[in-house]
Amino acid sequence: MVEYTAFNPEQLYNEVRARAEAEGAYGEEAWDDLVEQVLEEKKPFGELHDDEDWDLLREELQNRWDEFKDQIRPGV
């Protein structure tokens, strides 16, 4: 498990989720794009030391698409 020194994955998920809801981004591709956007905005301010950490964080957030989908469309 990667230790995130600057950004809490749960906080980042909540930020991506809020932005997806605000922008009506309800598809998996749109979710992945928002993950990329949020991370790129945060990257200059981060304390992560290498791109591998960012790749793992991006993958973790993108893998939460199903969780988001279930929250916006329960039972679908």
Secondary structure as GFF3:
##gff-version 3
##sequence-region A 1 76
A	DSSP	alpha_helix	9	23	.	.	.	ID=ss1
A	DSSP	alpha_helix	28	42	.	.	.	ID=ss2
A	DSSP	three_ten_helix	43	45	.	.	.	ID=ss3
A	DSSP	alpha_helix	51	62	.	.	.	ID=ss4
A	DSSP	alpha_helix	65	72	.	.	.	ID=ss5
###
